[in-house]
């Protein structure tokens, strides 16, 4: 019940490549990176107070 050997990791890697294909894994990692970047940007905007409040829905229209 020790740690996995190199052969175990190679088999896992081969299965992942068969399931996702060669081009799919970098695409998924790029999407994860974009999500993290957007999250950090959103947190920075929230900290700086740059987020504008939503527009008031109850404004009266002038005739």
Protein Blocks (a to p, Z undefined) as FASTA:
>chain_A
ZZcdfklmmmmmmmmmmmnommlmmmmmmmmmmmmmmmmmmmmmmmnopaccdddfkbcc
dZZ
